[in-house]
Amino acid sequence: MTDSKPDSAGLRAEQYLAPETIGQLTSFELRARMIAEGVMSGMHRSPYQGLAVEFAEHRQYVPGDDLKHLDWKVFGRSDKLYLKQYQQETNLDVVILVDASASMRFGTLRVKQGWGGTDASSRLGTWTKFDHATAIGAALCYLSLQQRDRVGLAVFADGIRAQVKRSNAKNTWRSVVRTLATEPVDDATDLGKVVDQVMATVTNRSLFIVVSDLLVPTESVRAAVARFRHRRHDLMLMQVLDRQELRFDLDEPIPFEGLEGEGRLNVDPRVVREDYLEALTRHCDDLERSARSLGFDYLRLDSHGSVGPAIAALLGRRATLARGGRAG
């Protein structure tokens, strides 16, 4: 899945998924906090008891039951017939939502040789927030497919732009990356509309991963997050910001242009830096509180940093919660 040969679209796996990222993530599992409802053999516990992998409990034998599941040790002690019941292990559906609105076109890190290749980075020559979101999506898609989970993708802005249907087929990873690489990055963001569109197509409980700069009113994000909770889905909210957005370490007056139609404004960064950083911190804190209050994960990523360590830390926390009995 990660060979270095280009496919028909000229893509190479290493453009989006570095070997060191694979190494940083392969020891982790992308676990569901809720109980999965898959239909194939996987690694997540199912709510439906059948005769499958992990022993759960006994039930009394009734005529017609398969005798091969009788517990003869219990029979020897009690002279009563009981069957072993098992907790079925199942696959998880993972749906990755990647923001391709115009604000994701921003970036201040020069593209390294052999990296990038999305519509945004090809035009600008910089590693944009969308490129970082693509790398995150590629890594989580790869990890999920290694677990035999089904993975789907939706690229969105003011609505869903492009989709890859949920699948665990061999070519799914390349379909996801190819879609991300060729999708234009423009227009405004309408997260509420996007969530409504996605919910109309996903009826089983799934793990959603939203990758966006989330530079929209916190009320709209809070309302969208609540919809995932209402439908009993799991959610990982990943906010991608450029390092310059996070630090605002500019020393000369420059024009600022809103990428989603907000207009152009001449600003001296030194005058507004403190207020800007305070507002950004408050915005990010509100997003995190909104996610965590509903039992979901929030992760903020610096687009100049490596993808692997940040995601590994989040997956480690999820695994710890799962071992503590609070996950499905």
C-alpha positions in Angstrom: 0.0 0.0 0.0 2.9 2.3 0.6 5.3 1.4 -2.2 7.1 4.3 -3.8 5.9 3.6 -7.4 3.7 6.3 -8.8 0.2 5.4 -9.9 -1.7 6.6 -13.0 -2.2 10.0 -11.4 1.6 10.4 -10.7 1.1 10.0 -6.9 3.7 8.5 -4.6 2.8 7.3 -1.1 5.7 9.2 0.5 4.2 12.5 -0.7 1.6 12.1 2.0 2.6 9.3 4.4 6.3 9.3 5.5 7.8 6.0 6.5 8.6 7.5 10.0 4.9 8.4 10.4 4.0 4.7 9.8 6.5 3.7 12.4 5.1 6.2 14.9 1.6 4.9 14.4 1.8 1.2 13.8 1.9 0.3 17.5 -1.4 2.1 18.1 -5.0 1.1 17.4 -7.7 3.5 16.2 -10.3 2.4 18.8 -13.9 3.3 18.9 -15.3 4.8 22.1 -18.7 3.6 21.3 -19.7 0.0 20.4 -19.1 -0.7 16.7 -21.8 -2.1 14.5 -19.8 -3.6 11.7 -20.6 -6.7 9.7 -17.1 -8.1 9.0 -14.5 -9.6 11.3 -12.4 -6.9 12.8 -11.0 -5.7 16.1 -13.9 -3.7 17.6 -16.4 -5.2 20.1 -19.9 -5.6 18.7 -23.2 -5.0 20.6 -24.5 -8.2 19.1 -23.8 -11.4 20.9 -23.1 -14.3 18.6 -20.8 -17.3 18.4 -17.5 -15.6 17.5 -14.3 -14.5 19.1 -14.2 -13.4 22.7 -16.0 -15.3 25.5 -18.7 -13.2 27.2 -21.1 -15.4 29.3 -23.1 -18.6 29.5 -26.8 -19.3 28.7 -28.8 -22.4 29.3 -29.0 -24.9 26.5 -32.3 -25.2 24.6 -33.1 -28.0 22.1 -31.8 -27.1 18.7 -28.6 -25.3 19.9 -25.3 -26.4 18.4 -23.8 -28.9 20.8 -20.2 -27.9 19.9 -20.6 -24.8 22.0 -21.6 -26.7 25.2 -19.4 -26.0 28.2 -18.5 -29.5 29.4 -16.7 -28.2 32.4 -19.8 -26.5 33.7 -21.8 -29.7 32.9 -19.3 -31.8 34.9 -19.7 -29.5 37.9 -23.4 -28.8 37.8 -24.9 -31.6 35.6 -26.6 -28.8 33.6 -26.2 -27.9 30.0 -24.9 -24.4 29.3 -23.6 -22.9 26.1 -20.7 -20.5 25.8 -21.7 -17.1 24.4 -19.1 -14.9 22.7 -18.7 -11.2 22.2 -18.4 -10.8 18.5 -15.5 -8.7 17.2 -16.4 -6.5 14.3 -15.0 -3.8 12.0 -15.4 -0.1 12.4 -16.6 2.4 9.9 -14.3 5.5 9.8 -15.4 8.6 7.9 -12.8 11.3 7.4 -14.1 14.8 6.7 -11.4 17.2 5.3 -12.0 20.9 5.0 -11.2 22.3 1.5 -12.5 25.8 2.1 -10.4 28.8 1.0 -8.9 29.4 4.4 -7.2 26.0 4.2 -5.1 27.4 1.3 -3.0 29.4 3.7 0.5 28.2 4.6 4.0 29.7 5.3 6.2 26.6 5.1 8.0 26.0 1.9 7.2 22.6 0.3 10.1 20.2 0.7 11.4 18.3 -2.3 9.2 15.4 -3.1 6.3 16.5 -0.8 3.0 18.1 -1.5 1.1 17.9 -4.7 -2.4 19.0 -3.7 -4.1 21.6 -5.8 -3.2 24.2 -3.1 0.5 23.4 -2.7 1.0 23.0 -6.4 -0.2 26.6 -7.0 1.4 28.3 -4.1 4.6 26.3 -3.5 3.9 26.2 0.2 2.8 23.4 2.6 -0.7 24.6 3.2 -3.1 23.7 6.0 -4.9 21.6 3.4 -1.7 19.7 2.7 -1.3 19.0 6.4 -5.0 17.9 6.6 -4.2 15.6 3.6 -1.3 14.0 5.5 -3.5 13.5 8.5 -6.2 11.9 6.5 -3.7 9.7 4.7 -2.2 8.5 8.0 -5.5 7.7 9.7 -6.9 6.1 6.5 -3.8 3.8 6.3 -4.0 2.9 10.0 -7.7 2.1 9.8 -7.2 -0.1 6.7 -4.5 -2.0 8.5 -7.1 -2.8 11.1 -9.5 -4.0 8.4 -11.8 -1.2 9.1 -13.9 0.4 6.4 -12.8 4.0 5.5 -14.7 6.7 3.7 -13.8 10.3 2.8 -15.7 13.5 2.3 -14.0 16.7 1.1 -16.1 19.8 2.0 -16.4 23.5 2.0 -19.9 25.1 1.8 -21.1 21.5 1.1 -19.6 18.1 0.3 -17.4 18.5 -2.8 -16.2 14.9 -3.3 -16.6 11.6 -1.6 -14.9 8.2 -1.4 -17.4 5.5 -0.4 -16.6 3.5 2.8 -14.6 0.4 1.9 -11.6 -1.6 3.1 -10.6 -2.7 -0.4 -7.0 -2.6 -1.3 -7.2 0.5 -3.5 -9.1 2.6 -0.9 -6.0 4.4 0.4 -5.0 5.6 -3.0 -8.6 6.6 -3.8 -8.6 8.8 -0.7 -5.2 10.4 -1.5 -6.0 11.0 -5.1 -9.3 12.7 -4.2 -7.5 15.0 -1.7 -4.8 15.8 -4.2 -7.0 16.8 -7.0 -9.8 18.7 -5.2 -9.7 22.6 -5.5 -9.4 24.5 -2.2 -11.8 27.5 -2.2 -15.2 28.8 -1.1 -16.5 29.4 2.4 -17.2 26.8 5.1 -20.6 25.6 6.1 -20.0 22.9 8.7 -23.6 22.5 9.7 -24.7 21.8 6.1 -21.9 19.4 5.6 -22.8 17.4 8.8 -26.4 17.2 7.7 -25.4 15.9 4.3 -23.1 13.3 5.8 -25.7 12.1 8.3 -28.1 11.4 5.5 -25.7 8.8 4.1 -24.3 7.2 7.3 -26.9 5.3 9.3 -24.7 3.0 11.4 -22.7 4.2 14.3 -19.3 5.3 13.1 -16.1 7.1 14.0 -16.0 10.5 12.3 -12.7 12.5 12.0 -13.1 16.2 11.1 -9.9 17.8 9.9 -10.3 21.6 9.6 -8.8 24.9 10.7 -12.2 25.5 12.4 -11.9 29.2 11.9 -15.7 29.6 12.0 -18.0 30.7 14.9 -17.7 28.3 17.8 -21.5 28.2 18.0 -21.7 26.5 14.6 -19.0 24.0 15.5 -20.8 23.3 18.8 -24.0 22.6 17.0 -22.3 20.3 14.5 -20.6 18.4 17.3 -23.9 17.9 19.1 -25.4 16.3 16.1 -22.7 13.6 16.1 -23.5 13.0 19.7 -27.3 12.9 19.1 -26.8 10.2 16.4 -24.5 8.3 18.8 -21.4 8.5 16.7 -17.8 8.9 17.9 -15.8 12.0 16.8 -12.2 13.2 16.7 -12.1 16.9 16.1 -8.7 17.9 14.6 -7.9 21.6 14.2 -5.0 22.5 11.8 -3.4 25.9 12.0 -0.3 27.3 10.4 2.5 28.3 12.8 2.2 31.9 11.8 -1.5 31.8 12.8 -0.5 30.3 16.1 2.3 32.7 16.9 1.5 35.8 14.9 5.2 36.8 15.0 5.0 39.5 12.4 7.0 42.7 12.8 5.9 44.9 9.9 2.6 46.4 8.9 1.1 44.3 6.1 -2.2 43.9 4.4 -4.4 41.0 5.6 -6.8 39.5 3.1 -9.7 37.3 4.1 -9.6 34.1 2.0 -13.3 33.5 2.3 -14.6 36.9 1.1 -13.9 38.9 4.3 -12.1 41.7 2.4 -8.7 43.3 2.8 -7.4 45.2 5.8 -4.1 47.0 6.5 -2.9 46.1 10.0 0.2 46.6 12.1 0.6 43.1 13.7 2.6 44.5 16.7 -0.5 46.6 17.7 -3.0 43.7 17.6 -0.8 40.7 18.5 -1.8 40.5 22.1 -5.5 40.8 21.4 -5.3 38.4 18.5 -3.5 35.7 20.5 -6.0 36.1 23.3 -8.9 35.7 20.9 -7.4 32.7 19.2 -6.7 31.0 22.6 -10.2 31.6 23.7 -11.6 30.3 20.4 -9.5 27.1 20.6 -10.4 26.5 24.3 -14.1 26.9 23.5 -13.7 24.3 20.7 -12.0 21.9 23.0 -14.6 22.3 25.7 -17.4 21.8 23.3 -15.9 18.5 22.1 -14.8 17.1 25.5 -18.1 18.0 27.1 -19.8 15.5 24.8 -17.1 12.9 25.3 -15.2 13.5 22.0 -11.5 14.2 21.3 -10.0 17.5 20.3 -6.5 17.9 18.9 -4.8 21.1 17.6 -2.0 20.6 15.2 0.7 23.0 13.9 1.1 22.6 10.2 4.8 23.0 10.4 5.1 20.0 12.8 5.2 16.3 12.1 1.8 14.4 11.9 2.9 11.2 13.6 3.7 12.2 17.2 0.6 14.3 17.7 -1.7 11.6 16.4 0.1 8.9 18.3 -0.4 10.9 21.6 -4.1 11.1 20.9 -4.4 7.4 20.0 -2.5 6.6 23.2 -5.0 8.5 25.3 -7.9 6.8 23.6 -6.3 3.4 24.2 -5.9 4.2 27.9 -9.6 5.1 28.2 -10.5 1.9 26.4 -8.5 -0.2 28.8 -10.2 1.6 31.6 -13.5 0.3 30.4 -14.9 3.5 29.1 -14.7 2.6 25.4 -16.7 0.3 23.3 
